[in-house]
Protein backbone atom coordinates (compact mmCIF):
# COMPACT_ATOMS: atom_id res chain seq x y z
CA UNK A 1 0.00 0.00 0.00
CA UNK A 2 2.79 2.36 0.95
CA UNK A 3 4.54 1.60 -2.35
CA UNK A 4 1.39 2.42 -4.32
CA UNK A 5 1.00 5.75 -2.50
CA UNK A 6 4.64 6.65 -3.27
CA UNK A 7 4.13 5.84 -6.96
CA UNK A 8 0.97 7.94 -7.07
CA UNK A 9 2.76 10.84 -5.40
CA UNK A 10 5.68 10.61 -7.89
CA UNK A 11 3.27 10.53 -10.83
CA UNK A 12 1.44 13.62 -9.57
CA UNK A 13 4.73 15.42 -9.01
CA UNK A 14 5.94 14.65 -12.56
CA UNK A 15 2.63 15.84 -14.01
CA UNK A 16 2.93 19.09 -12.10
CA UNK A 17 6.51 19.65 -13.38
CA UNK A 18 5.44 18.89 -16.97
CA UNK A 19 2.48 21.28 -16.67
CA UNK A 20 4.79 24.00 -15.32
CA UNK A 21 7.24 23.54 -18.20
CA UNK A 22 4.45 23.80 -20.73
CA UNK A 23 3.19 26.97 -19.08
CA UNK A 24 6.72 28.45 -19.09
CA UNK A 25 6.88 28.04 -22.86
CA UNK A 26 3.68 29.98 -23.40
CA UNK A 27 4.00 33.69 -24.21
CA UNK A 28 1.64 36.09 -22.58
CA UNK A 29 -0.24 38.27 -25.05
CA UNK A 30 -1.25 41.89 -24.51
CA UNK A 31 -5.00 42.16 -24.35
CA UNK A 32 -6.75 43.86 -27.32
CA UNK A 33 -7.11 47.64 -27.19
CA UNK A 34 -4.10 48.21 -24.93
CA UNK A 35 -1.40 48.81 -27.57
CA UNK A 36 0.34 52.20 -27.75
CA UNK A 37 -0.95 54.94 -30.05
CA UNK A 38 1.82 56.91 -31.77
CA UNK A 39 1.74 60.51 -33.01
CA UNK A 40 4.34 63.07 -34.15
CA UNK A 41 4.49 66.82 -33.67
CA UNK A 42 5.43 67.46 -37.32
CA UNK A 43 4.24 66.09 -40.64
CA UNK A 44 7.09 67.61 -42.66
CA UNK A 45 10.58 68.67 -41.58
CA UNK A 46 13.27 70.45 -43.62
CA UNK A 47 16.67 70.04 -42.00
CA UNK A 48 19.63 72.42 -42.26
CA UNK A 49 23.24 72.29 -41.10
CA UNK A 50 22.81 75.64 -39.30
CA UNK A 51 20.18 74.20 -36.94
CA UNK A 52 21.83 70.87 -36.09
CA UNK A 53 21.51 71.34 -32.34
CA UNK A 54 17.81 72.29 -32.39
CA UNK A 55 14.81 69.99 -31.91
CA UNK A 56 13.35 68.63 -35.14
CA UNK A 57 10.42 66.38 -34.19
CA UNK A 58 8.90 64.78 -31.11
CA UNK A 59 7.32 61.34 -31.12
CA UNK A 60 4.57 60.86 -28.51
CA UNK A 61 2.67 57.68 -27.66
CA UNK A 62 0.16 56.42 -25.14
CA UNK A 63 1.27 53.92 -22.52
CA UNK A 64 0.76 50.23 -23.19
CA UNK A 65 -1.44 48.43 -20.67
CA UNK A 66 -0.47 44.84 -19.94
CA UNK A 67 -3.20 44.33 -17.35
CA UNK A 68 -0.70 44.33 -14.52
CA UNK A 69 2.00 46.67 -13.23
CA UNK A 70 5.21 46.21 -15.21
CA UNK A 71 8.30 48.11 -16.31
CA UNK A 72 7.62 48.70 -20.00
CA UNK A 73 10.42 49.33 -22.51
CA UNK A 74 9.55 51.43 -25.56
CA UNK A 75 11.56 51.34 -28.78
CA UNK A 76 10.92 53.57 -31.78
CA UNK A 77 11.35 51.85 -35.15
CA UNK A 78 11.94 53.77 -38.40
CA UNK A 79 11.97 52.74 -42.07
CA UNK A 80 11.97 54.53 -45.39
CA UNK A 81 8.52 54.49 -46.99
CA UNK A 82 7.81 51.05 -48.41
CA UNK A 83 10.53 49.36 -46.35
CA UNK A 84 10.26 46.42 -43.96
CA UNK A 85 10.11 46.91 -40.19
CA UNK A 86 12.12 43.70 -39.81
CA UNK A 87 15.11 45.80 -40.91
CA UNK A 88 14.11 49.01 -39.09
CA UNK A 89 16.49 51.48 -37.49
CA UNK A 90 15.72 51.58 -33.77
CA UNK A 91 15.95 54.23 -31.07
CA UNK A 92 15.17 53.20 -27.49
CA UNK A 93 13.24 55.68 -25.35
CA UNK A 94 14.31 56.69 -21.85
CA UNK A 95 12.73 54.26 -19.34
CA UNK A 96 9.51 55.58 -17.83
CA UNK A 97 8.82 58.04 -20.67
CA UNK A 98 6.31 58.00 -23.51
CA UNK A 99 7.97 60.51 -25.84
CA UNK A 100 11.26 60.99 -27.65
CA UNK A 101 12.52 64.19 -29.27
CA UNK A 102 14.97 63.95 -32.16
CA UNK A 103 17.33 66.82 -32.82
CA UNK A 104 18.02 68.02 -36.34
CA UNK A 105 21.39 66.21 -36.26
CA UNK A 106 19.81 62.94 -35.05
CA UNK A 107 17.02 63.04 -37.62
CA UNK A 108 19.46 63.91 -40.39
CA UNK A 109 21.64 60.92 -39.48
CA UNK A 110 18.57 58.69 -39.33
CA UNK A 111 17.33 59.89 -42.73
CA UNK A 112 20.78 59.30 -44.23
CA UNK A 113 20.94 55.79 -42.77
CA UNK A 114 17.55 55.04 -44.31
CA UNK A 115 18.79 56.10 -47.74
CA UNK A 116 17.01 59.45 -48.15
CA UNK A 117 18.88 61.66 -50.63
CA UNK A 118 20.28 64.99 -49.35
CA UNK A 119 18.28 68.07 -50.35
CA UNK A 120 15.37 65.93 -51.54
CA UNK A 121 12.17 65.28 -49.63
CA UNK A 122 11.55 61.68 -48.64
CA UNK A 123 9.09 59.87 -46.40
CA UNK A 124 9.89 58.05 -43.16
CA UNK A 125 7.49 55.65 -41.48
CA UNK A 126 7.60 54.96 -37.75
CA UNK A 127 6.02 52.82 -35.06
CA UNK A 128 6.72 52.13 -31.40
CA UNK A 129 7.30 48.68 -29.92
CA UNK A 130 6.53 48.04 -26.25
CA UNK A 131 7.88 45.08 -24.32
CA UNK A 132 8.14 43.92 -20.72
CA UNK A 133 9.86 40.53 -20.93
CA UNK A 134 10.98 37.88 -23.39
CA UNK A 135 8.03 35.71 -22.34
CA UNK A 136 5.55 38.43 -23.30
CA UNK A 137 4.72 39.14 -26.94
CA UNK A 138 5.75 42.73 -27.85
CA UNK A 139 3.01 45.18 -28.74
CA UNK A 140 3.26 47.50 -31.75
CA UNK A 141 1.59 50.86 -32.26
CA UNK A 142 -0.01 52.23 -35.37
CA UNK A 143 2.35 53.28 -38.19
CA UNK A 144 2.73 57.00 -38.90
CA UNK A 145 4.47 58.79 -41.78
CA UNK A 146 6.25 62.12 -41.99
CA UNK A 147 8.33 63.83 -44.68
CA UNK A 148 11.98 64.77 -44.18
CA UNK A 149 14.39 66.77 -46.32
CA UNK A 150 17.90 65.90 -45.08
CA UNK A 151 21.06 67.85 -45.77
CA UNK A 152 24.57 66.72 -46.65
CA UNK A 153 26.52 67.37 -43.47
CA UNK A 154 29.87 68.51 -44.83
CA UNK A 155 32.74 69.56 -42.58
CA UNK A 156 34.80 72.30 -44.20
CA UNK A 157 38.41 71.26 -43.68
CA UNK A 158 41.49 73.28 -44.64
CA UNK A 159 41.81 72.64 -48.36
CA UNK A 160 43.71 73.10 -51.60
CA UNK A 161 41.77 73.71 -54.79
CA UNK A 162 42.66 71.73 -57.94
CA UNK A 163 42.07 73.86 -61.07
CA UNK A 164 43.24 72.51 -64.41
CA UNK A 165 42.43 71.42 -67.92
CA UNK A 166 39.84 68.97 -66.55
CA UNK A 167 37.55 71.87 -65.55
CA UNK A 168 38.57 74.96 -67.50
CA UNK A 169 41.31 76.30 -65.19
CA UNK A 170 38.75 77.94 -62.88
CA UNK A 171 39.89 77.85 -59.22
CA UNK A 172 36.51 79.05 -57.97
CA UNK A 173 34.77 75.95 -59.34
CA UNK A 174 37.60 73.46 -58.93
CA UNK A 175 37.46 70.25 -56.87
CA UNK A 176 39.40 70.21 -53.62
CA UNK A 177 41.75 68.08 -51.58
CA UNK A 178 41.61 68.59 -47.80
CA UNK A 179 43.71 68.23 -44.69
CA UNK A 180 41.43 66.60 -42.12
CA UNK A 181 44.02 67.03 -39.36
CA UNK A 182 45.20 70.47 -40.60
CA UNK A 183 48.78 69.16 -40.75
CA UNK A 184 49.84 70.01 -44.29
CA UNK A 185 48.84 66.59 -45.64
CA UNK A 186 45.97 66.84 -48.15
CA UNK A 187 43.92 64.28 -50.06
CA UNK A 188 40.74 63.90 -52.05
CA UNK A 189 39.26 62.16 -55.08
CA UNK A 190 39.23 63.91 -58.45
CA UNK A 191 37.94 62.69 -61.81
CA UNK A 192 40.34 63.36 -64.70
CA UNK A 193 38.50 62.58 -67.97
CA UNK A 194 41.39 63.54 -70.25
CA UNK A 195 44.20 61.34 -71.51
CA UNK A 196 46.62 63.94 -70.17
CA UNK A 197 45.50 66.34 -67.45
CA UNK A 198 47.40 69.52 -66.56
CA UNK A 199 46.58 71.08 -63.19
CA UNK A 200 47.85 72.99 -60.17
CA UNK A 201 47.06 73.34 -56.47
CA UNK A 202 45.89 76.67 -55.02
CA UNK A 203 45.43 77.44 -51.28
CA UNK A 204 42.47 79.70 -52.09
CA UNK A 205 39.91 79.61 -54.94
CA UNK A 206 42.03 82.13 -56.92
CA UNK A 207 45.45 82.44 -58.58
CA UNK A 208 47.09 84.65 -55.93
CA UNK A 209 49.28 81.75 -54.83
CA UNK A 210 49.60 78.40 -56.56
CA UNK A 211 51.72 75.29 -56.50
CA UNK A 212 53.09 73.65 -59.62
CA UNK A 213 56.27 71.64 -59.87
CA UNK A 214 57.60 68.48 -61.47
CA UNK A 215 55.76 65.40 -62.76
CA UNK A 216 56.89 61.84 -63.43
CA UNK A 217 54.74 58.72 -63.28
CA UNK A 218 51.77 60.64 -61.80
CA UNK A 219 53.79 61.94 -58.87
CA UNK A 220 56.41 64.61 -58.28
CA UNK A 221 57.45 67.69 -56.34
CA UNK A 222 55.71 70.97 -55.55
CA UNK A 223 57.07 74.47 -56.17
CA UNK A 224 55.37 77.82 -55.65
CA UNK A 225 54.41 79.20 -59.08
CA UNK A 226 55.99 76.13 -60.69
CA UNK A 227 55.13 74.42 -63.98
CA UNK A 228 51.83 72.65 -64.53
CA UNK A 229 51.52 69.26 -62.88
CA UNK A 230 50.59 66.38 -65.18
CA UNK A 231 48.58 63.18 -64.73
CA UNK A 232 48.64 60.72 -67.62
CA UNK A 233 45.60 58.49 -68.11
CA UNK A 234 41.89 59.06 -67.73
CA UNK A 235 40.31 57.96 -64.48
CA UNK A 236 39.16 58.65 -60.96
CA UNK A 237 42.19 59.48 -58.84
CA UNK A 238 43.05 59.63 -55.17
CA UNK A 239 45.03 62.86 -55.29
CA UNK A 240 47.50 63.68 -52.51
CA UNK A 241 49.59 66.75 -51.70
CA UNK A 242 52.09 67.26 -48.87
CA UNK A 243 53.10 70.89 -48.30
CA UNK A 244 55.59 69.86 -45.60
CA UNK A 245 57.64 67.66 -47.91
CA UNK A 246 56.45 69.53 -51.04
CA UNK A 247 55.38 66.38 -52.88
CA UNK A 248 52.27 65.15 -54.71
CA UNK A 249 50.87 61.84 -55.98
CA UNK A 250 47.86 60.61 -57.96
CA UNK A 251 46.60 57.01 -57.63
CA UNK A 252 44.05 55.81 -60.18
CA UNK A 253 41.11 53.98 -58.57
CA UNK A 254 38.14 51.92 -59.59
CA UNK A 255 35.68 50.88 -56.89
CA UNK A 256 33.80 47.77 -55.89
CA UNK A 257 31.66 46.29 -53.12
CA UNK A 258 32.86 43.18 -51.31
CA UNK A 259 31.59 41.05 -48.42
CA UNK A 260 29.56 37.99 -47.51
CA UNK A 261 26.39 40.00 -48.27
CA UNK A 262 27.55 40.08 -51.92
CA UNK A 263 28.35 36.37 -51.83
CA UNK A 264 32.10 36.54 -51.29
CA UNK A 265 34.92 38.25 -49.41
CA UNK A 266 37.20 37.25 -52.30
CA UNK A 267 35.59 38.88 -55.34
CA UNK A 268 34.46 42.49 -55.75
CA UNK A 269 31.18 43.56 -57.31
CA UNK A 270 32.22 46.38 -59.63
CA UNK A 271 30.71 49.85 -59.38
CA UNK A 272 30.28 52.39 -62.21
CA UNK A 273 31.19 56.06 -61.96
CA UNK A 274 28.42 58.57 -62.69
CA UNK A 275 30.25 61.75 -63.74
CA UNK A 276 27.07 63.85 -63.61
CA UNK A 277 26.23 62.97 -60.00
CA UNK A 278 29.92 62.46 -59.08
CA UNK A 279 29.21 59.15 -57.33
CA UNK A 280 29.93 55.45 -57.84
CA UNK A 281 26.88 53.19 -58.23
CA UNK A 282 25.95 49.51 -58.44
CA UNK A 283 22.65 47.62 -58.37
CA UNK A 284 23.23 44.45 -56.36
CA UNK A 285 21.33 41.58 -54.80
CA UNK A 286 22.50 41.55 -51.19
CA UNK A 287 21.88 38.92 -48.54
CA UNK A 288 21.92 39.55 -44.78
CA UNK A 289 25.55 40.05 -43.87
CA UNK A 290 28.35 42.60 -44.19
CA UNK A 291 30.06 44.64 -46.91
CA UNK A 292 32.89 47.11 -47.43
CA UNK A 293 34.06 49.33 -50.27
CA UNK A 294 37.53 48.90 -51.72
CA UNK A 295 39.59 50.23 -54.60
CA UNK A 296 41.37 48.31 -57.34
CA UNK A 297 40.33 44.83 -56.10
CA UNK A 298 42.73 45.16 -53.17
CA UNK A 299 42.71 46.18 -49.50
CA UNK A 300 45.26 49.02 -49.76
CA UNK A 301 42.43 51.56 -50.03
CA UNK A 302 39.16 50.52 -48.38
CA UNK A 303 36.29 52.11 -46.49
CA UNK A 304 33.99 50.93 -43.72
CA UNK A 305 31.60 52.60 -41.30
CA UNK A 306 32.74 52.76 -37.66
CA UNK A 307 29.67 54.53 -36.29
CA UNK A 308 26.84 53.09 -38.43
CA UNK A 309 26.02 56.66 -39.51
CA UNK A 310 26.45 56.31 -43.29
CA UNK A 311 29.80 58.12 -43.20
CA UNK A 312 32.97 56.27 -44.16
CA UNK A 313 36.37 55.84 -42.57
CA UNK A 314 39.54 54.36 -44.05
CA UNK A 315 39.74 50.73 -42.94
CA UNK A 316 36.51 51.20 -40.96
CA UNK A 317 34.15 48.57 -39.59
CA UNK A 318 32.16 46.25 -41.82
CA UNK A 319 28.83 47.70 -42.97
CA UNK A 320 25.77 45.71 -41.87
CA UNK A 321 23.11 44.62 -44.37
CA UNK A 322 20.14 43.72 -42.20
CA UNK A 323 17.63 42.70 -44.86
CA UNK A 324 18.12 40.70 -48.05
CA UNK A 325 17.01 42.21 -51.35
CA UNK A 326 18.02 44.22 -54.38
CA UNK A 327 19.79 47.49 -53.56
CA UNK A 328 21.15 50.52 -55.32
CA UNK A 329 24.53 50.97 -53.63
CA UNK A 330 25.95 54.50 -53.86
CA UNK A 331 29.47 55.58 -52.89
CA UNK A 332 30.11 59.34 -52.65
CA UNK A 333 33.75 60.42 -52.47
CA UNK A 334 33.22 63.89 -53.94
CA UNK A 335 33.68 65.82 -50.68
CA UNK A 336 37.17 65.31 -49.23
CA UNK A 337 37.08 64.08 -45.65
CA UNK A 338 33.29 63.68 -45.87
CA UNK A 339 32.93 60.30 -47.58
CA UNK A 340 29.45 58.75 -47.48
CA UNK A 341 27.39 55.88 -48.86
CA UNK A 342 23.78 54.78 -49.09
CA UNK A 343 22.03 51.42 -49.49
CA UNK A 344 18.66 52.02 -51.15
CA UNK A 345 16.38 48.98 -51.24
CA UNK A 346 14.60 48.70 -54.59
C-alpha positions in Angstrom: 0.0 0.0 0.0 2.8 2.4 1.0 4.5 1.6 -2.4 1.4 2.4 -4.3 1.0 5.7 -2.5 4.6 6.6 -3.3 4.1 5.8 -7.0 1.0 7.9 -7.1 2.8 10.8 -5.4 5.7 10.6 -7.9 3.3 10.5 -10.8 1.4 13.6 -9.6 4.7 15.4 -9.0 5.9 14.7 -12.6 2.6 15.8 -14.0 2.9 19.1 -12.1 6.5 19.7 -13.4 5.4 18.9 -17.0 2.5 21.3 -16.7 4.8 24.0 -15.3 7.2 23.5 -18.2 4.5 23.8 -20.7 3.2 27.0 -19.1 6.7 28.4 -19.1 6.9 28.0 -22.9 3.7 30.0 -23.4 4.0 33.7 -24.2 1.6 36.1 -22.6 -0.2 38.3 -25.0 -1.2 41.9 -24.5 -5.0 42.2 -24.4 -6.8 43.9 -27.3 -7.1 47.6 -27.2 -4.1 48.2 -24.9 -1.4 48.8 -27.6 0.3 52.2 -27.7 -0.9 54.9 -30.1 1.8 56.9 -31.8 1.7 60.5 -33.0 4.3 63.1 -34.2 4.5 66.8 -33.7 5.4 67.5 -37.3 4.2 66.1 -40.6 7.1 67.6 -42.7 10.6 68.7 -41.6 13.3 70.4 -43.6 16.7 70.0 -42.0 19.6 72.4 -42.3 23.2 72.3 -41.1 22.8 75.6 -39.3 20.2 74.2 -36.9 21.8 70.9 -36.1 21.5 71.3 -32.3 17.8 72.3 -32.4 14.8 70.0 -31.9 13.3 68.6 -35.1 10.4 66.4 -34.2 8.9 64.8 -31.1 7.3 61.3 -31.1 4.6 60.9 -28.5 2.7 57.7 -27.7 0.2 56.4 -25.1 1.3 53.9 -22.5 0.8 50.2 -23.2 -1.4 48.4 -20.7 -0.5 44.8 -19.9 -3.2 44.3 -17.3 -0.7 44.3 -14.5 2.0 46.7 -13.2 5.2 46.2 -15.2 8.3 48.1 -16.3 7.6 48.7 -20.0 10.4 49.3 -22.5 9.6 51.4 -25.6 11.6 51.3 -28.8 10.9 53.6 -31.8 11.3 51.8 -35.2 11.9 53.8 -38.4 12.0 52.7 -42.1 12.0 54.5 -45.4 8.5 54.5 -47.0 7.8 51.0 -48.4 10.5 49.4 -46.4 10.3 46.4 -44.0 10.1 46.9 -40.2 12.1 43.7 -39.8 15.1 45.8 -40.9 14.1 49.0 -39.1 16.5 51.5 -37.5 15.7 51.6 -33.8 15.9 54.2 -31.1 15.2 53.2 -27.5 13.2 55.7 -25.4 14.3 56.7 -21.9 12.7 54.3 -19.3 9.5 55.6 -17.8 8.8 58.0 -20.7 6.3 58.0 -23.5 8.0 60.5 -25.8 11.3 61.0 -27.6 12.5 64.2 -29.3 15.0 63.9 -32.2 17.3 66.8 -32.8 18.0 68.0 -36.3 21.4 66.2 -36.3 19.8 62.9 -35.0 17.0 63.0 -37.6 19.5 63.9 -40.4 21.6 60.9 -39.5 18.6 58.7 -39.3 17.3 59.9 -42.7 20.8 59.3 -44.2 20.9 55.8 -42.8 17.6 55.0 -44.3 18.8 56.1 -47.7 17.0 59.5 -48.2 18.9 61.7 -50.6 20.3 65.0 -49.3 18.3 68.1 -50.3 15.4 65.9 -51.5 12.2 65.3 -49.6 11.6 61.7 -48.6 9.1 59.9 -46.4 9.9 58.1 -43.2 7.5 55.6 -41.5 7.6 55.0 -37.7 6.0 52.8 -35.1 6.7 52.1 -31.4 7.3 48.7 -29.9 6.5 48.0 -26.3 7.9 45.1 -24.3 8.1 43.9 -20.7 9.9 40.5 -20.9 11.0 37.9 -23.4 8.0 35.7 -22.3 5.5 38.4 -23.3 4.7 39.1 -26.9 5.7 42.7 -27.8 3.0 45.2 -28.7 3.3 47.5 -31.7 1.6 50.9 -32.3 0.0 52.2 -35.4 2.4 53.3 -38.2 2.7 57.0 -38.9 4.5 58.8 -41.8 6.2 62.1 -42.0 8.3 63.8 -44.7 12.0 64.8 -44.2 14.4 66.8 -46.3 17.9 65.9 -45.1 21.1 67.9 -45.8 24.6 66.7 -46.6 26.5 67.4 -43.5 29.9 68.5 -44.8 32.7 69.6 -42.6 34.8 72.3 -44.2 38.4 71.3 -43.7 41.5 73.3 -44.6 41.8 72.6 -48.4 43.7 73.1 -51.6 41.8 73.7 -54.8 42.7 71.7 -57.9 42.1 73.9 -61.1 43.2 72.5 -64.4 42.4 71.4 -67.9 39.8 69.0 -66.6 37.5 71.9 -65.6 38.6 75.0 -67.5 41.3 76.3 -65.2 38.8 77.9 -62.9 39.9 77.8 -59.2 36.5 79.1 -58.0 34.8 75.9 -59.3 37.6 73.5 -58.9 37.5 70.3 -56.9 39.4 70.2 -53.6 41.8 68.1 -51.6 41.6 68.6 -47.8 43.7 68.2 -44.7 41.4 66.6 -42.1 44.0 67.0 -39.4 45.2 70.5 -40.6 48.8 69.2 -40.7 49.8 70.0 -44.3 48.8 66.6 -45.6 46.0 66.8 -48.1 43.9 64.3 -50.1 40.7 63.9 -52.0 39.3 62.2 -55.1 39.2 63.9 -58.4 37.9 62.7 -61.8 40.3 63.4 -64.7 38.5 62.6 -68.0 41.4 63.5 -70.3 44.2 61.3 -71.5 46.6 63.9 -70.2 45.5 66.3 -67.5 47.4 69.5 -66.6 46.6 71.1 -63.2 47.8 73.0 -60.2 47.1 73.3 -56.5 45.9 76.7 -55.0 45.4 77.4 -51.3 42.5 79.7 -52.1 39.9 79.6 -54.9 42.0 82.1 -56.9 45.4 82.4 -58.6 47.1 84.7 -55.9 49.3 81.8 -54.8 49.6 78.4 -56.6 51.7 75.3 -56.5 53.1 73.7 -59.6 56.3 71.6 -59.9 57.6 68.5 -61.5 55.8 65.4 -62.8 56.9 61.8 -63.4 54.7 58.7 -63.3 51.8 60.6 -61.8 53.8 61.9 -58.9 56.4 64.6 -58.3 57.5 67.7 -56.3 55.7 71.0 -55.6 57.1 74.5 -56.2 55.4 77.8 -55.7 54.4 79.2 -59.1 56.0 76.1 -60.7 55.1 74.4 -64.0 51.8 72.6 -64.5 51.5 69.3 -62.9 50.6 66.4 -65.2 48.6 63.2 -64.7 48.6 60.7 -67.6 45.6 58.5 -68.1 41.9 59.1 -67.7 40.3 58.0 -64.5 39.2 58.7 -61.0 42.2 59.5 -58.8 43.1 59.6 -55.2 45.0 62.9 -55.3 47.5 63.7 -52.5 49.6 66.7 -51.7 52.1 67.3 -48.9 53.1 70.9 -48.3 55.6 69.9 -45.6 57.6 67.7 -47.9 56.4 69.5 -51.0 55.4 66.4 -52.9 52.3 65.2 -54.7 50.9 61.8 -56.0 47.9 60.6 -58.0 46.6 57.0 -57.6 44.0 55.8 -60.2 41.1 54.0 -58.6 38.1 51.9 -59.6 35.7 50.9 -56.9 33.8 47.8 -55.9 31.7 46.3 -53.1 32.9 43.2 -51.3 31.6 41.0 -48.4 29.6 38.0 -47.5 26.4 40.0 -48.3 27.5 40.1 -51.9 28.3 36.4 -51.8 32.1 36.5 -51.3 34.9 38.2 -49.4 37.2 37.3 -52.3 35.6 38.9 -55.3 34.5 42.5 -55.8 31.2 43.6 -57.3 32.2 46.4 -59.6 30.7 49.9 -59.4 30.3 52.4 -62.2 31.2 56.1 -62.0 28.4 58.6 -62.7 30.2 61.7 -63.7 27.1 63.8 -63.6 26.2 63.0 -60.0 29.9 62.5 -59.1 29.2 59.2 -57.3 29.9 55.5 -57.8 26.9 53.2 -58.2 25.9 49.5 -58.4 22.6 47.6 -58.4 23.2 44.5 -56.4 21.3 41.6 -54.8 22.5 41.6 -51.2 21.9 38.9 -48.5 21.9 39.5 -44.8 25.5 40.1 -43.9 28.4 42.6 -44.2 30.1 44.6 -46.9 32.9 47.1 -47.4 34.1 49.3 -50.3 37.5 48.9 -51.7 39.6 50.2 -54.6 41.4 48.3 -57.3 40.3 44.8 -56.1 42.7 45.2 -53.2 42.7 46.2 -49.5 45.3 49.0 -49.8 42.4 51.6 -50.0 39.2 50.5 -48.4 36.3 52.1 -46.5 34.0 50.9 -43.7 31.6 52.6 -41.3 32.7 52.8 -37.7 29.7 54.5 -36.3 26.8 53.1 -38.4 26.0 56.7 -39.5 26.4 56.3 -43.3 29.8 58.1 -43.2 33.0 56.3 -44.2 36.4 55.8 -42.6 39.5 54.4 -44.1 39.7 50.7 -42.9 36.5 51.2 -41.0 34.2 48.6 -39.6 32.2 46.2 -41.8 28.8 47.7 -43.0 25.8 45.7 -41.9 23.1 44.6 -44.4 20.1 43.7 -42.2 17.6 42.7 -44.9 18.1 40.7 -48.1 17.0 42.2 -51.3 18.0 44.2 -54.4 19.8 47.5 -53.6 21.2 50.5 -55.3 24.5 51.0 -53.6 25.9 54.5 -53.9 29.5 55.6 -52.9 30.1 59.3 -52.7 33.8 60.4 -52.5 33.2 63.9 -53.9 33.7 65.8 -50.7 37.2 65.3 -49.2 37.1 64.1 -45.6 33.3 63.7 -45.9 32.9 60.3 -47.6 29.4 58.8 -47.5 27.4 55.9 -48.9 23.8 54.8 -49.1 22.0 51.4 -49.5 18.7 52.0 -51.1 16.4 49.0 -51.2 14.6 48.7 -54.6 
